[in-house]
Amino acid sequence: MAETAITVEGVRKKYGGAPALDGLDLLVRSGTVHGVLGPNGAGKTTLVRILSTLVRPDDGRAEVAGHDVVKGARQVRFRIGLLGQHAALDEELGGFQNLEMFGRLHHLGARGARRRAAELLVRFGLEDTGRKAVRQYSGGMRRRLDLAASLITEPEVLFLDEPTTGLDPRGRAEVWSAVRSLVGGGTTVLLTTQYLEEADQLSDRISVVDHGRVIADGTAGELKARLGGDRIDVVLRDGGLLRAARSLWPLPEEEVSVDADRRLLSAPVTDRMAALSGVVRALEAAGIEAEDIALRRPTLDEVFLHLTGADRNVKEAA
């Protein structure tokens, strides 16, 4: 297997004159989960549609499993699976019948389709529901079955385009478990998502996309380190004292987050224990009572807001 499963260089795509992708570059290593994280309209779905040969790029080049997505589109299609945002299942058929149908559509033959359907039901923990109509499945079960259908031909590369949209926490956890098992078997997964926790939980590496370009790339830990390591959170008992408490931090305005609804101040720190004792003493001297004080690592949410400028937009709107 090649070291790189997906290569994207300078890909551009416009719709109605507006750029959906604007010179996007991306490398995905084989046998990993690569998260593509970005807000609505960032270009995530357009990227997946180009890589899965559903849309042709206007410019640039892209390869999947060693084949160009334009010149070798047919070869690419034989090597990929795609799970879109909406399930492609027959609600009246059972899980086994759905998978058998997909197997026949992929020319596995009657016996091969039945065998593959049975294998996938077991693999995704659905063997006891194989004859039950899909309309009776829970949201998590439907997505697991949809994921199984995308693996009928054992693809080298699997595209998951926001696979847990609309699912409750239990359903999302079921899909996450299924994705982990896939990668354990050697499949390369490109995951697009708006759920930062999902990217954090599943991805070996994450690319943050905004306005059709990759603006940051790295492991979750590397991206979090961009905010300067640890942070201290202070929840005040009296929210009316937020401004006074903020003045105790000799830091630039953009480095200290203020959440009036939660009575929360959050700021980066370098020396954890010195910062903690210093904040406690400063608050006591100012007569400001804290309800809670905690040290923590930055979250991927904060990294995302910082990189896309959403945190600045919120402050300007306020």
HELIX and SHEET records of a PDB file:
HELIX    1   1 LYS A   44  LEU A   51  1                                   8    
HELIX    2   2 ALA A   73  ARG A   77  1                                   5    
HELIX    3   3 GLY A   95  LEU A  105  1                                  11    
HELIX    4   4 GLY A  109  ARG A  123  1                                  15    
HELIX    5   5 GLU A  127  THR A  129  5                                   3    
HELIX    6   6 VAL A  134  GLN A  136  5                                   3    
HELIX    7   7 GLY A  139  ALA A  149  1                                  11    
HELIX    8   8 PRO A  169  GLY A  184  1                                  16    
HELIX    9   9 LEU A  196  LEU A  202  1                                   7    
HELIX   10  10 ALA A  220  ALA A  225  1                                   6    
HELIX   11  11 GLY A  239  LEU A  241  5                                   3    
HELIX   12  12 LEU A  242  ARG A  246  1                                   5    
HELIX   13  13 GLU A  253  GLU A  255  5                                   3    
HELIX   14  14 ARG A  272  ALA A  286  1                                  15    
HELIX   15  15 LEU A  300  THR A  308  1                                   9    
HELIX   16  16 ALA A  310  ALA A  317  1                                   8    
SHEET    1   A 4 ALA A  18  ARG A  29  0                                        
SHEET    2   A 4 THR A   4  TYR A  15 -1                                        
SHEET    3   A 4 ASP A  59  VAL A  64 -1                                        
SHEET    4   A 4 HIS A  67  ASP A  68 -1                                        
SHEET    1   B 6 ILE A  80  LEU A  83  0                                        
SHEET    2   B 6 VAL A 157  ASP A 161  1                                        
SHEET    3   B 6 THR A 188  THR A 193  1                                        
SHEET    4   B 6 VAL A  33  LEU A  37  1                                        
SHEET    5   B 6 ARG A 205  ASP A 210  1                                        
SHEET    6   B 6 ARG A 213  GLY A 218 -1                                        
SHEET    1   C 4 SER A 257  ASP A 259  0                                        
SHEET    2   C 4 LEU A 264  PRO A 268 -1                                        
SHEET    3   C 4 ARG A 231  LEU A 236 -1                                        
SHEET    4   C 4 ALA A 290  ARG A 296 -1                                        
END                                                                             
